[in-house]
Amino acid sequence: MQPPRPSPRPPPRRPPSPQPPAPRLPHRRRRRRRSAAPAPPRGASRSPSPQASRRRLLLLGVQSNPKPKPPRPRPWF
């Protein structure tokens, strides 16, 4: 039976760099913009029927297809 082989030596660690590590900048937390519309209630179905959504829009007084805005005149200079 062969004697157990010595485990391979780990590679030599490189010497520390002369430059100290850069100081960490304080992490600015990204503020999530709150959307204007509140989140739908959890119980609401993911895709309500088109009739129900139209009824809700009519109750809110929202036109189903509002009048499109005319294109803005392009400056000619």
Secondary structure in CASP SS format (residue, H / E / C, confidence):
PFRMAT SS
TARGET T0000
AUTHOR 0000-0000-0000
METHOD secondary structure of the structure
MODEL  1
M C 1.00
Q C 1.00
P C 1.00
P C 1.00
R C 1.00
P C 1.00
S C 1.00
P C 1.00
R C 1.00
P C 1.00
P C 1.00
P C 1.00
R C 1.00
R C 1.00
P C 1.00
P C 1.00
S C 1.00
P C 1.00
Q C 1.00
P C 1.00
P C 1.00
A C 1.00
P C 1.00
R C 1.00
L C 1.00
P C 1.00
H C 1.00
R C 1.00
R C 1.00
R C 1.00
R C 1.00
R C 1.00
R C 1.00
R C 1.00
S C 1.00
A C 1.00
A C 1.00
P C 1.00
A C 1.00
P C 1.00
P C 1.00
R C 1.00
G C 1.00
A C 1.00
S C 1.00
R C 1.00
S C 1.00
P C 1.00
S C 1.00
P H 1.00
Q H 1.00
A H 1.00
S H 1.00
R H 1.00
R H 1.00
R H 1.00
L H 1.00
L H 1.00
L H 1.00
L H 1.00
G C 1.00
V C 1.00
Q C 1.00
S C 1.00
N C 1.00
P C 1.00
K C 1.00
P C 1.00
K C 1.00
P C 1.00
P C 1.00
R C 1.00
P C 1.00
R C 1.00
P C 1.00
W C 1.00
F C 1.00
END
